Amino acid sequence: MHDIANRKDIELLIREFYSKLLTIEEMKPPFEGLDFEKHIPHIVSFWAFVLLDEEGYKTNVFEKHISLPIKPHMFDIWLNTWLDTVNALYRGEKAELAKQRASVLAFTFKSKWEHLKK
């Protein structure tokens, strides 16, 4: 098993992750109507920025999600699915970084969500 090394690896991770996530019934509503083929390059660019230090991603990720029908506990499901997917596909420094950054992202989103949705 190799480490995450390029955009192709990230795209595989993203596609596998969402194929798993969208089998969970309660995780489907925020993604209904989303054109994944159009959206995947944006997600890949975000993770390439995070993991590979690629320039170009400047969007505020939290703002892109604030209007979605998400409940705080869904961030835990998102994170656990992400961790399982990374562990199934990759081993190494970048894979560990992907898990670490996703953990921080989930914690931050969940904290902000709980604060804003009060």
C-alpha positions in Angstrom: 0.0 0.0 0.0 1.4 3.4 -1.0 1.0 6.9 0.3 -1.0 9.7 -1.2 1.4 11.2 -3.7 -0.6 13.2 -6.3 -4.0 14.5 -7.5 -4.9 11.1 -8.9 -4.5 9.5 -5.5 -6.6 12.3 -4.0 -9.3 11.8 -6.6 -9.5 8.1 -5.9 -9.8 8.9 -2.2 -12.6 11.4 -2.8 -14.5 9.0 -5.1 -14.2 6.1 -2.7 -15.1 8.3 0.3 -18.3 9.6 -1.2 -19.3 6.2 -2.6 -19.2 5.0 1.0 -20.7 8.1 2.6 -23.7 8.1 0.3 -24.6 4.6 1.3 -25.5 6.0 4.8 -29.1 7.1 4.6 -28.9 10.1 6.9 -25.9 11.4 5.0 -27.7 11.7 1.7 -29.9 14.9 2.2 -27.0 17.4 2.1 -25.8 16.0 -1.2 -29.2 15.7 -3.0 -29.1 17.5 -6.3 -25.3 17.9 -6.2 -23.6 17.2 -9.5 -20.7 15.2 -8.2 -18.8 15.1 -11.5 -18.8 18.9 -11.5 -18.0 19.2 -7.8 -15.3 16.5 -7.5 -12.5 18.7 -9.1 -13.2 21.3 -6.4 -12.9 18.8 -3.6 -9.7 17.4 -5.1 -8.3 20.9 -5.4 -9.1 21.5 -1.7 -7.3 18.3 -0.6 -4.4 18.9 -3.0 -4.0 22.3 -1.3 -4.1 20.7 2.1 -2.0 17.6 1.4 0.3 18.5 -1.5 0.7 22.3 -0.9 -0.7 23.0 -4.3 -1.7 26.6 -4.9 -5.0 27.8 -6.2 -7.7 26.9 -3.7 -9.0 30.0 -2.1 -12.7 29.2 -1.3 -14.0 29.4 2.3 -15.0 25.8 2.8 -17.2 26.5 5.8 -19.2 29.1 4.0 -19.9 26.7 1.1 -21.6 24.3 3.6 -23.4 26.6 6.0 -26.7 26.5 4.0 -26.8 22.7 3.8 -29.2 20.5 6.0 -26.4 19.2 8.2 -26.8 18.2 11.9 -23.7 18.3 14.2 -23.5 14.5 14.7 -23.1 14.2 10.9 -19.6 15.5 11.1 -18.7 12.5 13.2 -20.1 10.2 10.6 -18.2 12.2 7.9 -15.0 11.9 9.8 -15.3 8.2 10.6 -16.1 7.4 7.0 -13.1 9.5 5.9 -10.7 7.8 8.3 -11.9 4.3 7.2 -11.5 5.3 3.5 -8.0 6.7 4.0 -7.0 3.6 6.0 -8.3 1.3 3.3 -6.4 3.0 0.5 -3.2 4.5 1.8 -0.4 4.3 4.3 2.3 6.9 5.0 3.0 10.5 6.0 0.4 12.1 3.7 -2.3 9.6 4.6 -1.7 10.4 8.3 -1.9 14.1 7.4 -5.2 13.5 5.6 -6.6 11.9 8.7 -5.2 14.6 11.0 -6.5 17.5 8.9 -9.9 15.9 8.5 -10.1 15.5 12.2 -9.4 19.2 12.7 -11.8 20.1 10.0 -14.6 18.0 11.4 -14.0 19.4 14.9 -14.0 23.0 13.6 -17.1 22.6 11.5 -19.0 20.8 14.3 -18.0 23.5 16.8 -19.0 26.4 14.5 -22.2 24.6 13.5 -23.3 24.1 17.0 -22.6 27.8 17.8 -24.3 29.1 14.7 -27.4 26.9 14.8 -28.3 27.8 18.4 
